[in-house]
């Protein structure tokens, strides 16, 4: 068995009962991917890429996993399928989206998987919840903390913290 690593994931949903879909995703990931160490609050965020759709609920997770990055991606995709995700349009509405933002300090570039997430520094909706649970984390490519990336993020779309 490989040693455990902490990965940071972003959950998002803008169709159906968004909060319930995120809860179902957390349960699926805890059962299949590893222990959830930290969970951010929920954030309501404007849709990015295609703004003509409902707002998203987003949440960041820190997961202690023994899965490889590829195996973790498989479990993220399985959680999406379990939630009824259908892929019709890029950046379109979805019941569930699960992205790997960071996988320890790894830099991974392979077909279907790039870590750190290639657009993390451009997306306030990902940086805000990630900063809540890991603001001190260093982006392994950009060599800046998540908090610094959030402070310098060019994304103008609103992100609203939803107190629990």
QUIHUJO-V609324 format. One line per field, one symbol per residue. ss: DSSP state (@ for helix, = for strand, . for the rest). psi: psi as a letter, one per 30 degrees, with the letter a starting at -180 (. if undefined). burial: + if it has 16 or more other C-alpha atoms within 10 Angstrom, else -. A space follows every 50 residues. Layout:
BEGIN
ss->???
psi->???
burial->???
END
This chain:
BEGIN
ss->....=========....@@@@@@@@@@@@@@@.======..====..... .....==========...@@@@@@@@@@@@@@..............==== ===....===..===....@@@.@@@@@@@@@@@...=......=@@@@@ @.......====..
psi->kllklklklkkkkgkaieeeeeeeeeeeeeffeakjekkllkkkkkkkej fhllllklkkkkkjlgkleeeeeeeeeeeeeeggkkjekkglkkekkjkj ekibgkjkjlkfjkklkfgeffjefeeeeeeefhffkkkfefhlleeeee fgkfjfkkkkkjk.
burial->----+++++++++++--++-++-+++-+++-+++++--++++++++++-- ---++++++++++++++-+--++-++++++--+-+------+++++++++ ++++++-------++++--++++++++++++++++-++++----++++++ --+-----+-+---
END
